[in-house]
Amino acid sequence: MKRMNYWGKPVALLVFLVSPVGGLEATGAVMTPTTSAPSSVATESISSREKSDFDLAQGLMGQCRAAGNSIFVYSERSTVNPIRALQPNEQVKLAEESGRAGWIAISSPISGFVQAKDLKPCSNAGGNSEEVSRPSPGRCRRVVYDGSEGVAIRERPDQNAPRISGVFFGDSVTLANPPQFRLDSEGREWVRIVAPAAGWMSNGFPSTGDINLRACI
């Protein structure tokens, strides 16, 4: 006799065996059915997760971001070699789809790497703005150093280079195109300008917040 229940309960089977002495013996076995998710469901779950991860990494290439404060651009994903400074709210263009180890590449206003935590969405587009072609708001900078001696404009990015001219608090200057910055051995940032005179002037020490120039409003 065989008794089966197909509604998820144990299935009982009676099996008749011939014993060595010529009789019949009945043995019973209880089998409990197991259930598993259809392979199509598992595959769909994995595919959905992979698609989600893929979507999160898309769309960064060419996007606009702005510096949250005075920060540096570095030649690699390390703070060892800064190559120029960014002013607060100065815009950059992202140069890769996703960051790595807290860093992300940029291609404008200079090629290099910045720490992702120091960036914020560009105010004019909520983080999905058009590509950046120049620093915002242009190449105009306003002198904020208020010392009576002003800031010298020199032939080279060097404190000992010949003085060409000078600017004072409230004056505006125009950065070279493309902007050029240099850091000297003391950590002082030099910026090349084309007006009111062509040359180099000190922008102070951006790493400590002590700067001579701010973006024109």
Secondary structure, DSSP 8 states (H G I E B T S, - for coil): -EE---SSS-EEEEEEEE-TTS-EEEEEEEE-------HHHHHHHHHHHHHHHHHHHSS-TT-EEEESSSEEEESSSSSS-EEEEE-TT-EEEE-SSS-BTTEEEEEESSSEEEEGGGEEE-TTTTT------S-TT-SEEEE----TT-EEEESSSSTTS-EEEEE-TT-EEEE-SS--EEE-TTS-EEEEEEESSSEEEE-EEGGGTEESEEE--
